[in-house]
Amino acid sequence: MEPKLFMIQSWARDGDSEEVIAKKLNVAYSTFREYIKKYPALSAVIKNNKDIADYQVVDSLHKKCVGTYAKEGRAFKCKREWYDDNGKKCTEEYVEVVEVDVFIPPDTMAMAIWLNNRMPDKWRRNANKEKLDAERFEHEKNKDNKKFW
């Protein structure tokens, strides 16, 4: 089981259920459940990659929708001046990296994805498509005089 943890991790992250993972491993589901109880590493891989991955994606998508602040290193060219013991002016240039807060603006595509999935009745690209498709289907069915129905 140990060498296949990476594959199991990937399948869990993709959203496969424990039953599907067991089938992919050619193991009975009941046996796979026993493995999960017996091997803490396997249990952790499945739990972490199912739940945590989903929450991380939701959190990232939410940040893309509303905008967020992030730390960014910015390089600044600086100049230092001083006078030496003989009164001569000395100059030194150097680059200093400073961490600044940068606002990452909302992404309209992320908003569209979020709204299409969370509020499909209001935010679907073509909210009337299903209704129009159903009407067209009924029309075609009536037009064919129910020959094929």
Wavefront OBJ file of the C-alpha trace (Angstrom):
o trace
v 0.000 0.000 0.000
v 2.865 2.400 0.826
v 4.128 2.844 -2.775
v 0.606 3.672 -3.968
v 0.005 6.499 -1.483
v 0.806 9.128 -4.100
v -1.752 7.669 -6.503
v -4.346 7.424 -3.719
v -3.570 11.016 -2.752
v -4.163 12.162 -6.346
v -7.408 10.218 -6.668
v -8.719 11.614 -3.373
v -7.799 15.137 -4.465
v -9.680 14.527 -7.727
v -12.766 13.729 -5.661
v -12.879 9.947 -6.001
v -14.781 8.207 -3.213
v -13.184 5.512 -1.090
v -15.189 2.904 -3.006
v -13.847 4.149 -6.342
v -10.280 4.218 -4.984
v -10.654 0.640 -3.720
v -11.884 -0.433 -7.160
v -8.913 1.294 -8.849
v -6.588 -0.610 -6.509
v -8.405 -3.902 -7.242
v -9.188 -4.285 -3.560
v -12.549 -4.998 -1.975
v -14.084 -1.906 -0.380
v -14.309 -3.662 3.008
v -10.614 -4.533 2.816
v -9.744 -0.965 1.871
v -11.714 0.309 4.904
v -9.661 -2.025 7.099
v -6.437 -0.670 5.549
v -7.583 2.863 6.376
v -8.087 1.866 10.019
v -4.796 -0.034 10.156
v -2.517 2.483 8.397
v -2.630 6.056 9.758
v -0.666 7.363 6.749
v -3.368 6.099 4.394
v -6.113 7.579 6.537
v -4.340 10.953 6.594
v -3.768 10.962 2.840
v -7.446 10.369 2.145
v -8.778 12.807 4.738
v -6.352 15.628 3.975
v -6.654 15.454 0.241
v -10.419 15.256 0.171
v -11.383 17.909 2.694
v -8.409 20.226 2.843
v -7.933 20.407 -0.927
v -11.599 21.357 -1.380
v -11.412 24.042 1.296
v -8.164 25.441 -0.112
v -9.692 25.738 -3.572
v -12.853 27.353 -2.223
v -10.751 29.816 -0.209
v -8.586 30.652 -3.230
v -11.613 31.110 -5.477
v -13.243 33.356 -2.887
v -10.116 35.528 -2.724
v -10.076 35.759 -6.535
v -13.729 36.868 -6.460
v -13.468 39.590 -3.821
v -9.835 40.633 -4.196
v -7.145 40.249 -1.581
v -3.916 41.703 -0.295
v -0.644 39.873 -0.704
v 2.936 40.543 0.345
v 5.330 41.267 -2.475
v 9.045 42.006 -2.405
v 9.919 45.206 -4.259
v 13.480 46.245 -5.046
v 14.412 49.875 -4.503
v 17.618 51.547 -5.556
v 18.972 53.526 -2.605
v 21.840 55.935 -2.179
v 23.851 56.467 0.959
v 26.019 59.607 1.302
v 28.586 60.450 3.950
v 31.772 62.403 4.410
v 35.006 60.626 5.158
v 37.658 61.785 7.631
v 39.187 64.152 5.026
v 35.827 65.856 4.352
v 35.386 64.198 0.972
v 31.815 63.343 0.020
v 31.330 59.588 -0.485
v 28.377 57.963 -2.198
v 27.284 54.364 -2.235
v 24.357 52.896 -4.174
v 22.685 49.694 -3.151
v 19.469 47.766 -3.734
v 17.137 47.154 -0.849
v 14.216 44.720 -1.088
v 11.196 45.852 0.882
v 8.069 43.807 1.470
v 4.924 45.751 0.541
v 1.213 44.963 0.618
v -0.218 44.749 -2.886
v -3.934 44.569 -3.638
v -4.857 41.855 -6.117
v -8.141 43.009 -7.680
v -11.160 40.733 -8.132
v -11.242 38.536 -11.217
v -14.479 38.679 -13.212
v -14.043 35.147 -14.585
v -13.723 33.782 -11.043
v -16.865 35.705 -10.090
v -18.742 34.211 -13.047
v -17.682 30.680 -12.111
v -18.675 31.216 -8.480
v -22.073 32.715 -9.333
v -22.846 30.158 -12.071
v -22.323 27.372 -9.566
v -23.726 28.955 -6.410
v -26.749 30.734 -7.911
v -27.460 29.033 -11.246
v -31.072 30.300 -11.494
v -29.921 33.910 -11.526
v -26.427 33.778 -12.990
v -26.405 31.108 -15.678
v -25.058 32.378 -18.998
v -28.367 31.590 -20.665
v -30.922 31.274 -17.896
v -33.731 30.519 -20.366
v -31.862 27.792 -22.282
v -33.434 24.865 -20.420
v -36.895 26.331 -20.848
v -36.332 26.987 -24.548
v -34.902 23.495 -25.052
v -37.937 21.949 -23.363
v -40.318 24.016 -25.504
v -38.428 23.060 -28.684
v -38.553 19.409 -27.679
v -42.317 19.581 -27.128
v -42.778 21.391 -30.426
v -40.754 18.768 -32.340
v -42.627 15.991 -30.592
v -46.007 17.494 -31.570
v -44.796 18.238 -35.103
v -43.894 14.611 -35.682
v -47.456 13.689 -34.699
v -46.009 11.458 -32.035
v -44.838 8.953 -34.691
v -41.690 8.126 -32.830
v -42.847 8.727 -29.276
l 1 2 3 4 5 6 7 8 9 10 11 12 13 14 15 16 17 18 19 20 21 22 23 24 25 26 27 28 29 30 31 32 33 34 35 36 37 38 39 40 41 42 43 44 45 46 47 48 49 50 51 52 53 54 55 56 57 58 59 60 61 62 63 64 65 66 67 68 69 70 71 72 73 74 75 76 77 78 79 80 81 82 83 84 85 86 87 88 89 90 91 92 93 94 95 96 97 98 99 100 101 102 103 104 105 106 107 108 109 110 111 112 113 114 115 116 117 118 119 120 121 122 123 124 125 126 127 128 129 130 131 132 133 134 135 136 137 138 139 140 141 142 143 144 145 146 147 148 149
